[in-house]
Amino acid sequence: MTAQSTLLQSFIAGRWFGETPAQALHSAVNGRQIASTHNEAIDFGEALDHARRTGLPGLLKLDFQQRAAILKALAKYLNEHKEKLYTVSAHSGATRADSWIDIEGGSGTLFAYSSVGGNEFPSSNLVHEGPAIPLGKQGRFAGTHILVPRGGVAVHINAFNFPVWGMLEKFAPTFLAGMPCIVKPATATSYLTEAAVRLINESGLLPAGSLQLVIGSTGDLLDRLQGQDVVTFTGSADTAAKLRVHPNLIRQSIPFNAEADSLNCAILGPDVSPDDEEFDLFVKEVAREMTTKAGQKCTAIRRAIVPRQHIDAVAERLRARLAKTVVGDPSVEGVRMGPLASKAQQHDVAERVARLKQGAEQVFGASDGFSPQGDGVSDGAFFAPTLLLCRDSANEAVHDVEAFGPVSTLIAYDDLDGALDLAARGRGSLVGSLVTRDPAVAAKAIPVAAAWHGRLLILDREAAVESTGHGSPLPQLKHGGPGRAGGGEELGGSRAVKHYLQRAAVQGSPTMLAAVVGEHVRGAAVRESAIHPFRHHFEDLQIGDSLLTHRRTVSEADIVNFGGLSGDFFYMHFDEIAAKESVFGKRIAHGYFVLSAAAGLFVSPAPGPVLANYGLDTLRFVKPVGIGDTIQARLTCKRKIDRNKTDVNGVGQGVVAWDVEVSNQDGELVASYDILTLVSKKN
């Protein structure tokens, strides 16, 4: 090793491991050795035992809300120390903008999942996927679904292109789900992942055993996994196919999620002409996806599908834009694209471009004045932005060969159906874009393209103002795709968390189900007392605390007065003749009057622990309420969520969901809903 080189270490069983160098890792910019993997073999039995015996119990001592709070604190910590990661990231050839996607995109994903946990998950380790379903005629037997932590270990095998984000976008939902993980980054850029894990460890925020790091080979790790474990993979489709059929994964039925590189496309709609703003948006998007991270993105546009009559115009504008892209050492002022991540990657891309050129002409490439800027760059892994053009849609190579670098191919189509057929010939993609001005084009194309894509972007001048772009996976939306793209799903908000939870159906009496799921189930036993439920502080309130209100008879004056106040003079409320001819056969009260009248029945008006109405969910008007009908409400504490928040005075608060049933004089349900209230704690 050189004096400046770093020996990378694995983080196994709570200690940093590795003393002797093995494989040398080199700067993508100038070829100098910057790090080395370690030579010592990892005892994966020890790693898994540590995850199971230390990591898992530590995580499950916390609930979803508490783990979400840790993710938020970790995101803040990483942001405070991000410059350390930017310095290391420079060795990978990433520009500051490229590194921002990786580093701050990673911490941003932690923030996003802290919000998912805080807003969508309970202050427990059980998620109720309700509502409960009656399974008997007397209401004494019901069923529902629950989600609980799997009790296993997640193994994340990541790609080289996003060493920080790639780790954190998997770690965040895994941690939130209460599952310890072992991370295996791609060796080529593992020096950046190691730097990030060192920062995470130094933060002291994670329970011991939550996160372990493997530098180098996974050895016999996959052979040691059990049925409650999970494996995720990001990388090439070929490697994903090999891992998917690992004998132990098959034998143990271990869930395997793959997010593989794919031949993503962008389609220029047949309605767009060179004079339209959308034409330039298309050109800009293709050029950006070619040059961001030097095209080393699993979501990059590999196929730009263009109306045949405009393909030369698109080629010319793309050529002009690419000619302005300054390539070189990212530390040099004005450089906008760095090298590929390694010399091995450089050789691989060159070989694949050669195969693509057998059926396509080169529009722009190394022969167009390619000269990387900076000292020592001749030993770097630079590759020229390369634009190819294929006029023959029968060419199979463009739909089969992916050059994982700054390479894209223009492909001509004759009509929209032909464009969609070309898109599908990629055999499954992570993302596709449609650039169009015409909603009718989008309405026709998207349902067809959706069968072959995990995510679809419709880009026009209106969306362009805020669009995050073709190649940007967002925590709120799923990341993954069918077929060649791996057939898996990541991100997507709470969907990713649920991937690491076990779903089970539960059957029993409503009272028993309520005890299990930690929330009131219709038909379960309730507790009534002389103290109004709204008079209890958050800590004292119990699931099942209930109030059966007094009754109120609805009069014609109620309907008239509510109509005058609200301005709602719908005929069903005011036209006696038309109402008699309707399906109800009489005038009925406004649904929102019933809602308001029910609130009047159950609200405790004096100041107390209930601070505010936080929202209303699952509202249904089940049966009409006519003049002369008498209504009554039952209010029951359904669910409590401790958000671990305080107000400006330091007083704690929680959110309480109340089940409301409004019935008529015959005991028939007329309205049903949940109300959410902010309730203070005693302190």
C-alpha positions as CSV (number, residue, x, y, z in Angstrom):
1,M,0.0,0.0,0.0
2,T,1.0,3.6,-0.5
3,A,1.4,5.9,2.5
4,Q,-1.9,7.5,1.7
5,S,-3.8,4.3,1.3
6,T,-6.3,3.2,3.9
7,L,-6.9,-0.4,5.1
8,L,-10.6,-0.9,5.0
9,Q,-12.1,-2.9,7.8
10,S,-15.4,-4.9,8.3
11,F,-17.6,-4.0,11.2
12,I,-18.5,-7.4,12.7
13,A,-20.0,-8.2,16.1
14,G,-19.4,-4.7,17.4
15,R,-15.7,-4.4,16.5
16,W,-13.7,-3.3,13.5
17,F,-12.1,-6.3,11.9
18,G,-9.1,-6.7,9.5
19,E,-5.4,-6.0,9.9
20,T,-3.6,-7.1,6.7
21,P,-4.3,-5.7,3.2
22,A,-5.6,-7.7,0.3
23,Q,-7.2,-6.2,-2.9
24,A,-6.0,-2.7,-3.8
25,L,-8.6,-0.1,-4.6
26,H,-7.7,2.8,-6.9
27,S,-8.9,6.3,-7.5
28,A,-11.1,6.6,-10.5
29,V,-9.6,10.0,-11.2
30,N,-5.9,9.3,-11.4
31,G,-5.5,5.6,-10.8
32,R,-3.6,6.0,-7.5
33,Q,-4.1,3.4,-4.8
34,I,-6.4,4.8,-2.1
35,A,-7.5,1.8,-0.1
36,S,-7.2,-1.9,0.4
37,T,-9.7,-4.6,1.5
38,H,-8.6,-6.8,4.3
39,N,-7.3,-10.3,3.9
40,E,-8.8,-12.0,7.0
41,A,-11.9,-14.1,6.5
42,I,-15.0,-13.1,8.3
43,D,-16.7,-15.6,10.7
44,F,-20.3,-15.2,9.4
45,G,-21.6,-17.5,12.1
46,E,-20.4,-14.9,14.6
47,A,-21.9,-12.1,12.6
48,L,-25.3,-13.7,12.4
49,D,-25.2,-14.7,16.1
50,H,-24.5,-11.1,17.1
51,A,-27.3,-9.9,14.9
52,R,-29.8,-12.4,16.4
53,R,-28.7,-12.3,20.0
54,T,-27.8,-8.6,20.4
55,G,-29.2,-6.7,17.5
56,L,-32.7,-8.1,17.3
57,P,-33.5,-7.8,21.1
58,G,-32.1,-4.3,21.2
59,L,-34.2,-3.2,18.2
60,L,-37.4,-4.8,19.6
61,K,-37.0,-3.0,23.0
62,L,-37.9,0.0,20.9
63,D,-41.2,0.5,19.0
64,F,-41.8,2.0,15.5
65,Q,-42.1,5.5,16.9
66,Q,-38.8,5.3,18.8
67,R,-36.9,3.8,15.9
68,A,-38.3,6.5,13.7
69,A,-36.9,9.1,16.1
70,I,-33.5,7.4,15.9
71,L,-33.5,7.6,12.1
72,K,-34.2,11.3,12.3
73,A,-31.4,11.9,14.7
74,L,-29.0,9.8,12.5
75,A,-30.0,11.8,9.4
76,K,-29.1,15.0,11.3
77,Y,-25.8,13.6,12.5
78,L,-24.8,12.5,9.0
79,N,-25.7,15.9,7.6
80,E,-23.5,17.5,10.2
81,H,-20.5,15.4,9.2
82,K,-21.3,15.2,5.4
83,E,-18.1,16.9,4.3
84,K,-16.0,13.9,5.5
85,L,-18.0,11.8,3.1
86,Y,-17.8,14.3,0.2
87,T,-14.0,14.1,0.6
88,V,-13.9,10.4,0.3
89,S,-16.5,10.4,-2.5
90,A,-14.2,12.4,-4.7
91,H,-12.1,9.2,-5.2
92,S,-15.0,7.6,-7.0
93,G,-14.9,10.2,-9.7
94,A,-18.2,11.8,-8.5
95,T,-18.8,15.5,-9.0
96,R,-20.2,17.5,-6.1
97,A,-23.6,17.2,-7.6
98,D,-23.2,13.4,-8.1
99,S,-22.1,13.1,-4.5
100,W,-25.0,15.2,-3.3
101,I,-27.4,12.5,-4.8
102,D,-25.5,9.8,-2.9
103,I,-24.7,11.4,0.4
104,E,-27.5,13.9,1.1
105,G,-29.9,11.7,-0.9
106,G,-29.0,9.0,1.7
107,S,-29.6,11.2,4.7
108,G,-32.8,12.5,3.0
109,T,-34.1,9.0,2.8
110,L,-33.5,8.6,6.5
111,F,-35.5,11.7,7.1
112,A,-38.3,10.4,4.9
113,Y,-38.5,7.1,6.7
114,S,-38.4,8.8,10.1
115,S,-41.5,10.6,8.9
116,V,-43.1,7.4,7.6
117,G,-42.5,5.8,11.0
118,G,-43.8,8.8,12.9
119,N,-46.9,9.3,10.8
120,E,-48.0,5.8,9.6
121,F,-46.9,3.3,12.3
122,P,-48.0,2.8,15.9
123,S,-46.1,3.2,19.2
124,S,-45.8,-0.6,19.4
125,N,-44.2,-3.4,17.3
126,L,-47.5,-4.7,15.8
127,V,-49.3,-3.1,12.8
128,H,-53.0,-3.8,12.4
129,E,-54.0,-4.2,8.8
130,G,-57.7,-3.7,9.5
131,P,-60.5,-3.3,9.6
132,A,-61.5,-6.6,11.2
133,I,-63.9,-8.7,9.1
134,P,-67.0,-10.3,10.7
135,L,-66.9,-14.0,10.1
136,G,-70.1,-15.0,11.9
137,K,-73.7,-13.8,11.9
138,Q,-73.9,-12.9,15.5
139,G,-70.8,-10.7,15.6
140,R,-68.9,-12.9,18.0
141,F,-66.3,-14.2,15.5
142,A,-64.0,-12.0,13.3
143,G,-60.7,-12.0,11.5
144,T,-58.1,-9.5,10.6
145,H,-54.4,-9.2,9.6
146,I,-51.4,-8.1,11.5
147,L,-47.8,-7.3,10.7
148,V,-45.0,-8.0,13.1
149,P,-41.2,-8.0,13.0
150,R,-39.9,-11.1,11.2
151,G,-37.3,-11.9,14.0
152,G,-34.6,-12.5,11.4
153,V,-31.6,-10.7,9.8
154,A,-31.5,-8.7,6.6
155,V,-28.6,-9.1,4.3
156,H,-28.1,-6.2,1.8
157,I,-25.8,-6.7,-1.1
158,N,-25.3,-3.4,-2.8
159,A,-24.0,-1.9,-6.1
160,F,-20.9,0.3,-6.6
161,N,-22.6,3.4,-8.0
162,F,-24.3,4.8,-4.8
163,P,-22.2,3.6,-1.9
164,V,-24.1,5.7,0.7
165,W,-27.6,6.1,-0.6
166,G,-27.6,2.4,-1.8
167,M,-26.9,1.4,1.8
168,L,-29.3,3.8,3.6
169,E,-32.3,3.4,1.3
170,K,-32.3,-0.3,2.4
171,F,-31.2,0.3,6.0
172,A,-33.9,2.8,6.8
173,P,-37.0,0.6,6.3
174,T,-35.1,-2.4,7.7
175,F,-34.3,-0.6,10.9
176,L,-37.8,0.8,11.2
177,A,-39.1,-2.7,10.9
178,G,-37.0,-3.8,13.8
179,M,-34.6,-6.0,11.8
180,P,-30.8,-5.9,12.2
181,C,-28.9,-5.9,8.9
182,I,-25.6,-6.9,7.4
183,V,-24.5,-4.7,4.6
184,K,-22.2,-5.9,1.8
185,P,-21.1,-3.0,-0.5
186,A,-19.6,-3.5,-3.9
187,T,-15.8,-3.7,-3.4
188,A,-14.9,-1.0,-6.0
189,T,-16.4,1.9,-3.9
190,S,-16.5,0.2,-0.5
191,Y,-14.2,2.8,0.9
192,L,-17.1,5.3,0.9
193,T,-19.5,2.9,2.5
194,E,-17.0,2.1,5.2
195,A,-16.5,5.8,5.9
196,A,-20.3,6.2,6.3
197,V,-20.6,3.2,8.6
198,R,-17.8,4.6,10.8
199,L,-19.7,7.9,11.1
200,I,-22.9,5.9,12.0
201,N,-21.0,3.9,14.6
202,E,-19.4,7.1,16.0
203,S,-22.9,8.7,16.4
204,G,-23.7,6.1,19.1
205,L,-27.4,6.3,18.0
206,L,-28.0,2.7,16.9
207,P,-28.6,-0.2,19.3
208,A,-25.7,-2.6,19.2
209,G,-25.9,-5.2,16.4
210,S,-28.3,-3.1,14.3
211,L,-25.8,-2.7,11.5
212,Q,-22.8,-4.7,10.4
213,L,-20.5,-4.1,7.5
214,V,-18.8,-6.7,5.2
215,I,-15.7,-5.6,3.2
216,G,-14.8,-8.2,0.6
217,S,-16.5,-11.5,0.0
218,T,-19.7,-12.8,1.6
219,G,-18.1,-16.2,2.0
220,D,-20.6,-18.7,3.4
221,L,-23.0,-16.0,4.7
222,L,-25.9,-17.0,2.4
223,D,-25.5,-20.6,3.4
224,R,-26.1,-19.7,7.0
225,L,-29.3,-17.8,6.6
226,Q,-32.7,-19.0,8.0
227,G,-36.3,-18.8,6.9
228,Q,-37.0,-15.6,8.9
229,D,-34.1,-13.7,7.2
230,V,-34.3,-11.5,4.1
231,V,-31.8,-10.9,1.3
232,T,-31.9,-7.9,-1.0
233,F,-29.6,-7.3,-4.0
234,T,-28.8,-4.3,-6.2
235,G,-26.7,-4.8,-9.3
236,S,-26.6,-6.6,-12.6
237,A,-29.4,-8.8,-13.9
238,D,-27.0,-11.6,-14.4
239,T,-25.8,-11.6,-10.8
240,A,-29.3,-11.3,-9.5
241,A,-30.3,-14.4,-11.5
242,K,-27.5,-16.4,-9.9
243,L,-28.3,-15.3,-6.4
244,R,-32.0,-15.9,-6.8
245,V,-31.3,-19.6,-7.2
246,H,-28.9,-20.0,-4.3
247,P,-29.8,-23.4,-2.9
248,N,-30.2,-22.3,0.7
249,L,-32.4,-19.3,-0.2
250,I,-34.6,-21.7,-2.1
251,R,-34.6,-24.4,0.5
252,Q,-35.4,-22.0,3.4
253,S,-37.9,-20.0,1.3
254,I,-35.9,-16.9,2.2
255,P,-37.4,-13.7,0.6
256,F,-35.2,-12.3,-2.1
257,N,-35.6,-8.8,-3.5
258,A,-33.7,-7.8,-6.5
259,E,-33.3,-4.4,-8.1
260,A,-31.3,-4.9,-11.3
261,D,-29.9,-2.7,-14.0
262,S,-32.3,-2.4,-16.9
263,L,-32.6,-0.9,-20.3
264,N,-34.8,2.1,-19.3
265,C,-36.3,4.2,-22.0
266,A,-37.7,7.6,-22.6
267,I,-40.3,8.1,-25.3
268,L,-40.8,11.4,-27.2
269,G,-44.5,11.6,-27.9
270,P,-45.7,11.7,-31.5
271,D,-47.4,15.0,-30.8
272,V,-44.2,16.8,-30.0
273,S,-42.4,18.8,-32.7
274,P,-38.9,20.5,-32.6
275,D,-40.6,23.8,-31.9
276,D,-42.2,22.6,-28.7
277,E,-40.8,23.2,-25.2
278,E,-41.3,19.5,-24.6
279,F,-38.8,18.7,-27.4
280,D,-36.0,20.5,-25.5
281,L,-37.1,18.9,-22.2
282,F,-36.7,15.5,-23.8
283,V,-33.2,16.4,-25.0
284,K,-32.2,17.8,-21.7
285,E,-33.4,14.8,-19.8
286,V,-31.5,12.3,-22.0
287,A,-28.3,14.3,-21.8
288,R,-28.6,14.7,-18.0
289,E,-29.2,10.9,-17.6
290,M,-26.1,10.2,-19.7
291,T,-23.8,12.5,-17.8
292,T,-25.0,12.4,-14.1
293,K,-22.7,9.9,-12.2
294,A,-21.1,9.3,-15.7
295,G,-24.3,7.4,-16.6
296,Q,-23.7,4.9,-13.8
297,K,-27.2,4.8,-12.6
298,C,-29.6,1.8,-12.7
299,T,-32.3,4.2,-13.7
300,A,-30.4,6.0,-16.5
301,I,-32.0,6.3,-20.0
302,R,-30.4,3.7,-22.2
303,R,-32.9,3.9,-25.0
304,A,-34.3,7.2,-26.3
305,I,-37.3,6.3,-28.5
306,V,-38.1,9.0,-31.0
307,P,-40.5,9.6,-33.9
308,R,-38.7,8.7,-37.1
309,Q,-39.3,12.1,-38.6
310,H,-37.6,13.9,-35.7
311,I,-34.7,11.5,-34.9
312,D,-32.1,13.6,-36.8
313,A,-33.3,16.8,-35.1
314,V,-33.0,15.1,-31.7
315,A,-29.6,13.7,-32.5
316,E,-28.3,17.1,-33.5
317,R,-29.6,18.9,-30.4
318,L,-28.2,16.1,-28.2
319,R,-24.9,16.3,-29.9
320,A,-24.7,20.1,-29.3
321,R,-25.6,19.7,-25.6
322,L,-23.1,16.8,-25.1
323,A,-20.4,18.8,-26.8
324,K,-20.6,21.4,-23.9
325,T,-20.1,18.8,-21.2
326,V,-16.7,19.2,-19.7
327,V,-15.3,15.9,-18.5
328,G,-12.4,15.5,-16.1
329,D,-11.2,15.6,-12.5
330,P,-14.3,16.8,-10.6
331,S,-12.0,19.1,-8.5
332,V,-11.2,21.1,-11.6
333,E,-13.4,24.2,-12.0
334,G,-16.1,23.7,-14.7
335,V,-16.0,19.9,-14.8
336,R,-19.5,18.5,-15.1
337,M,-18.8,14.8,-15.5
338,G,-16.2,12.6,-13.8
339,P,-14.8,9.2,-14.7
340,L,-16.4,5.8,-14.3
341,A,-15.9,4.2,-10.9
342,S,-13.0,1.9,-11.9
343,K,-10.8,0.7,-14.7
344,A,-12.7,-2.5,-14.7
345,Q,-15.9,-0.6,-15.3
346,Q,-14.2,1.4,-18.1
347,H,-13.2,-1.8,-19.9
348,D,-16.7,-3.3,-19.5
349,V,-18.4,-0.2,-20.9
350,A,-16.0,-0.1,-23.9
351,E,-16.7,-3.8,-24.7
352,R,-20.5,-3.3,-24.6
353,V,-20.4,-0.1,-26.7
354,A,-18.5,-2.1,-29.3
355,R,-21.3,-4.6,-29.4
356,L,-23.9,-1.9,-29.7
357,K,-22.0,-0.2,-32.6
358,Q,-22.5,-3.4,-34.7
359,G,-26.1,-2.3,-35.3
360,A,-26.0,1.4,-34.7
361,E,-24.1,4.5,-35.9
362,Q,-22.2,6.8,-33.5
363,V,-23.6,10.3,-33.3
364,F,-21.2,11.5,-30.5
365,G,-18.3,10.0,-28.8
366,A,-14.6,9.9,-28.1
367,S,-13.7,11.1,-31.6
368,D,-15.5,14.4,-30.9
369,G,-12.7,16.1,-29.1
370,F,-12.7,14.0,-25.9
371,S,-10.0,15.3,-23.6
372,P,-10.5,14.9,-19.8
373,Q,-9.4,17.9,-17.7
374,G,-7.0,17.6,-14.8
375,D,-3.6,16.2,-13.7
376,G,-3.0,12.5,-13.9
377,V,-6.3,11.8,-15.6
378,S,-4.6,9.6,-18.3
379,D,-4.6,6.9,-15.6
380,G,-8.2,7.5,-14.7
381,A,-11.3,5.6,-15.7
382,F,-12.8,8.2,-18.0
383,F,-15.2,7.4,-20.8
384,A,-16.6,9.8,-23.3
385,P,-20.3,10.5,-23.5
386,T,-21.4,8.2,-26.3
387,L,-24.6,8.7,-28.3
388,L,-25.6,6.1,-30.8
389,L,-28.5,6.0,-33.3
390,C,-30.4,3.0,-34.5
391,R,-32.8,3.4,-37.4
392,D,-33.6,-0.3,-37.6
393,S,-36.1,-1.2,-34.9
394,A,-35.4,-4.9,-35.6
395,N,-31.9,-4.5,-34.1
396,E,-31.9,-6.8,-31.0
397,A,-28.7,-5.5,-29.4
398,V,-30.1,-2.2,-28.3
399,H,-32.8,-4.0,-26.4
400,D,-30.4,-6.6,-24.9
401,V,-27.0,-4.9,-24.3
402,E,-26.6,-2.4,-21.5
403,A,-23.4,-0.3,-21.3
404,F,-23.4,0.9,-17.7
405,G,-21.9,4.3,-18.4
406,P,-22.5,7.6,-20.3
407,V,-24.1,5.8,-23.2
408,S,-27.5,6.0,-24.8
409,T,-29.0,4.9,-28.1
410,L,-31.6,6.8,-30.2
411,I,-34.2,4.5,-31.7
412,A,-36.7,5.4,-34.4
413,Y,-40.4,4.6,-34.3
414,D,-43.2,5.1,-36.7
415,D,-46.3,5.3,-34.5
416,L,-47.2,5.2,-30.8
417,D,-48.0,1.5,-30.8
418,G,-44.6,0.9,-32.3
419,A,-42.9,3.0,-29.6
420,L,-44.6,1.0,-26.8
421,D,-43.6,-2.2,-28.5
422,L,-40.0,-1.0,-28.5
423,A,-40.2,0.0,-24.8
424,A,-41.5,-3.5,-23.9
425,R,-38.6,-5.2,-25.8
426,G,-36.4,-4.2,-22.9
427,R,-38.1,-7.1,-21.0
428,G,-38.8,-5.1,-17.9
429,S,-37.4,-1.8,-16.7
430,L,-37.0,0.2,-13.5
431,V,-38.3,3.4,-15.0
432,G,-39.6,4.9,-18.3
433,S,-40.5,8.4,-19.3
434,L,-43.0,9.8,-21.7
435,V,-42.5,13.3,-22.9
436,T,-45.8,14.6,-24.4
437,R,-48.1,17.6,-24.6
438,D,-51.2,15.6,-25.2
439,P,-53.1,14.0,-22.3
440,A,-54.7,11.6,-24.7
441,V,-51.2,10.2,-25.6
442,A,-50.5,9.7,-21.9
443,A,-53.8,8.1,-21.3
444,K,-53.1,5.6,-24.1
445,A,-49.5,4.9,-23.5
446,I,-49.1,4.7,-19.7
447,P,-51.5,1.8,-19.0
448,V,-49.6,-0.2,-21.7
449,A,-46.1,0.8,-20.6
450,A,-47.0,0.2,-16.9
451,A,-46.9,-3.6,-17.4
452,W,-43.2,-3.4,-18.2
453,H,-42.0,-0.6,-15.8
454,G,-41.7,-0.1,-12.1
455,R,-42.1,3.7,-12.3
456,L,-43.3,6.0,-15.1
457,L,-42.7,9.8,-15.5
458,I,-45.0,11.8,-17.7
459,L,-43.0,15.0,-18.5
460,D,-44.5,18.2,-20.0
461,R,-43.8,21.9,-19.5
462,E,-46.1,22.0,-16.4
463,A,-44.5,19.1,-14.6
464,A,-41.0,20.2,-15.6
465,V,-41.2,23.1,-13.1
466,E,-41.0,20.7,-10.2
467,S,-40.0,17.4,-11.7
468,T,-37.3,15.5,-9.9
469,G,-36.4,13.8,-13.2
470,H,-36.4,10.5,-14.9
471,G,-33.6,8.9,-12.9
472,S,-34.4,9.9,-9.3
473,P,-36.0,7.2,-7.1
474,L,-38.0,8.9,-4.3
475,P,-38.6,7.4,-0.9
476,Q,-42.4,7.9,-1.3
477,L,-42.6,5.9,-4.5
478,K,-41.6,2.3,-5.2
479,H,-38.2,1.5,-6.8
480,G,-37.9,-1.7,-8.7
481,G,-39.4,-3.2,-11.9
482,P,-40.6,-6.4,-13.5
483,G,-38.6,-8.9,-15.5
484,R,-35.1,-7.9,-16.3
485,A,-35.3,-5.2,-13.7
486,G,-35.4,-7.9,-11.0
487,G,-39.1,-8.2,-10.2
488,G,-38.6,-6.6,-6.8
489,E,-39.7,-3.5,-4.9
490,E,-37.9,-1.1,-2.7
491,L,-38.9,2.3,-1.1
492,G,-42.5,3.2,-1.7
493,G,-43.0,4.7,1.8
494,S,-44.5,2.2,4.2
495,R,-44.5,-0.6,1.6
496,A,-40.7,-1.0,2.1
497,V,-41.1,-1.3,5.8
498,K,-43.8,-4.0,5.4
499,H,-41.4,-6.0,3.2
500,Y,-39.4,-6.7,6.4
501,L,-42.5,-7.6,8.5
502,Q,-44.4,-10.8,8.7
503,R,-48.1,-10.8,7.8
504,A,-50.4,-13.1,9.7
505,A,-54.2,-13.6,9.7
506,V,-55.8,-13.7,13.1
507,Q,-59.2,-15.1,14.0
508,G,-61.2,-14.8,17.2
509,S,-63.8,-12.9,19.1
510,P,-63.7,-9.1,18.7
511,T,-62.6,-8.7,22.3
512,M,-59.7,-11.1,21.8
513,L,-58.7,-9.4,18.5
514,A,-58.8,-6.0,20.2
515,A,-56.4,-7.3,22.9
516,V,-54.0,-8.6,20.3
517,V,-54.0,-5.6,17.9
518,G,-54.0,-3.0,20.6
519,E,-56.9,-1.1,19.2
520,H,-60.7,-1.3,19.6
521,V,-62.5,-3.7,17.2
522,R,-66.2,-3.3,16.6
523,G,-68.1,-5.7,18.7
524,A,-65.4,-6.0,21.4
525,A,-66.2,-5.3,25.1
526,V,-66.0,-1.7,26.1
527,R,-65.5,0.1,29.4
528,E,-68.0,2.8,30.4
529,S,-67.6,5.0,33.5
530,A,-69.0,8.2,34.9
531,I,-65.9,10.0,33.7
532,H,-66.1,11.3,30.1
533,P,-63.3,9.8,28.0
534,F,-62.3,13.3,26.9
535,R,-61.4,14.1,30.5
536,H,-58.6,11.5,30.6
537,H,-55.0,12.5,29.8
538,F,-53.1,10.5,27.2
539,E,-51.5,8.2,29.8
540,D,-54.7,7.3,31.6
541,L,-56.8,6.7,28.5
542,Q,-57.3,3.0,27.8
543,I,-58.2,1.3,24.6
544,G,-62.0,0.5,24.9
545,D,-62.9,3.5,27.1
546,S,-66.3,4.3,25.8
547,L,-69.3,6.7,26.0
548,L,-72.8,6.0,24.9
549,T,-74.4,9.4,24.5
550,H,-77.9,10.7,25.1
551,R,-80.3,10.8,22.2
552,R,-81.4,13.5,19.8
553,T,-84.5,13.6,17.5
554,V,-83.9,15.2,14.1
555,S,-86.5,17.9,13.2
556,E,-87.4,19.7,10.1
557,A,-86.0,22.8,11.7
558,D,-82.6,21.1,12.1
559,I,-82.5,20.5,8.3
560,V,-83.6,24.0,7.4
561,N,-81.2,25.6,9.8
562,F,-78.3,23.5,8.6
563,G,-79.1,24.2,5.0
564,G,-79.2,27.9,5.7
565,L,-75.9,27.8,7.6
566,S,-74.0,25.6,5.1
567,G,-75.6,26.8,1.9
568,D,-76.5,23.1,1.0
569,F,-80.0,23.2,-0.4
570,F,-79.8,19.8,-2.2
571,Y,-83.3,18.6,-3.2
572,M,-83.2,15.5,-1.0
573,H,-83.2,17.8,2.0
574,F,-85.8,20.5,0.9
575,D,-88.0,19.3,-2.0
576,E,-90.8,17.1,-0.5
577,I,-92.1,16.0,-3.9
578,A,-88.7,15.1,-5.5
579,A,-87.6,13.4,-2.3
580,K,-90.7,11.2,-2.3
581,E,-89.9,10.1,-5.8
582,S,-86.3,9.2,-4.9
583,V,-84.9,5.9,-3.7
584,F,-85.3,7.1,-0.1
585,G,-89.0,8.0,-0.5
586,K,-88.7,11.0,1.9
587,R,-86.7,14.1,2.8
588,I,-83.5,13.2,4.7
589,A,-81.0,15.1,6.8
590,H,-77.7,16.2,5.5
591,G,-75.0,13.7,6.1
592,Y,-72.8,16.4,7.5
593,F,-75.6,17.5,9.8
594,V,-75.6,14.0,11.3
595,L,-71.8,14.3,11.7
596,S,-72.1,17.6,13.4
597,A,-75.0,16.5,15.6
598,A,-73.0,13.4,16.7
599,A,-70.2,15.7,17.7
600,G,-72.6,17.7,19.8
601,L,-73.7,14.5,21.5
602,F,-70.2,13.2,22.5
603,V,-68.0,16.3,22.8
604,S,-67.1,17.4,26.4
605,P,-67.1,21.2,25.9
606,A,-65.0,22.3,28.9
607,P,-61.2,22.8,28.7
608,G,-59.4,19.5,29.3
609,P,-56.7,17.1,28.0
610,V,-58.3,16.9,24.4
611,L,-56.6,19.8,22.6
612,A,-57.8,19.7,19.0
613,N,-59.5,17.7,16.3
614,Y,-56.6,16.2,14.3
615,G,-58.6,14.7,11.4
616,L,-61.3,12.3,10.3
617,D,-60.9,8.9,8.6
618,T,-63.1,6.2,7.2
619,L,-66.3,8.2,7.1
620,R,-69.3,6.3,5.8
621,F,-73.0,7.4,5.7
622,V,-74.6,4.0,6.0
623,K,-78.3,4.7,6.3
624,P,-80.4,7.9,5.7
625,V,-81.7,9.8,8.7
626,G,-85.2,11.3,8.1
627,I,-87.3,13.9,9.9
628,G,-88.4,12.4,13.2
629,D,-85.6,9.8,13.5
630,T,-83.7,9.7,16.7
631,I,-79.9,9.3,16.7
632,Q,-77.4,8.3,19.4
633,A,-73.6,8.0,19.2
634,R,-71.1,5.7,20.8
635,L,-67.6,7.1,21.2
636,T,-64.8,4.5,21.9
637,C,-61.0,5.0,22.3
638,K,-59.8,3.0,19.3
639,R,-56.0,3.6,19.1
640,K,-53.3,5.6,20.8
641,I,-50.1,6.8,19.1
642,D,-47.4,8.3,21.3
643,R,-45.6,10.7,19.0
644,N,-43.0,11.5,21.6
645,K,-43.5,15.2,21.0
646,T,-44.0,18.1,23.3
647,D,-45.6,21.5,22.9
648,V,-43.9,24.9,23.4
649,N,-44.4,24.5,27.1
650,G,-42.8,21.1,27.2
651,V,-46.0,19.2,27.8
652,G,-46.2,15.9,26.0
653,Q,-48.8,15.0,23.5
654,G,-50.2,11.9,21.7
655,V,-52.7,11.2,19.0
656,V,-55.9,9.3,19.9
657,A,-58.2,7.7,17.3
658,W,-61.8,7.4,18.4
659,D,-64.3,5.0,16.8
660,V,-67.7,6.7,16.4
661,E,-70.9,4.8,15.6
662,V,-74.1,6.7,15.1
663,S,-77.3,4.7,15.3
664,N,-81.0,5.4,14.9
665,Q,-84.0,4.5,17.1
666,D,-84.0,1.0,15.7
667,G,-80.3,0.4,16.6
668,E,-79.3,0.6,13.0
669,L,-76.0,2.1,12.1
670,V,-76.4,5.4,10.1
671,A,-72.9,6.7,10.2
672,S,-69.5,5.4,11.0
673,Y,-66.0,7.0,11.2
674,D,-62.8,7.6,13.2
675,I,-61.9,11.0,14.6
676,L,-58.3,11.8,15.5
677,T,-57.6,14.1,18.5
678,L,-54.5,15.6,19.9
679,V,-54.4,14.7,23.6
680,S,-52.1,16.1,26.2
681,K,-50.1,14.2,28.8
682,K,-50.0,14.9,32.5
683,N,-46.5,16.4,32.6
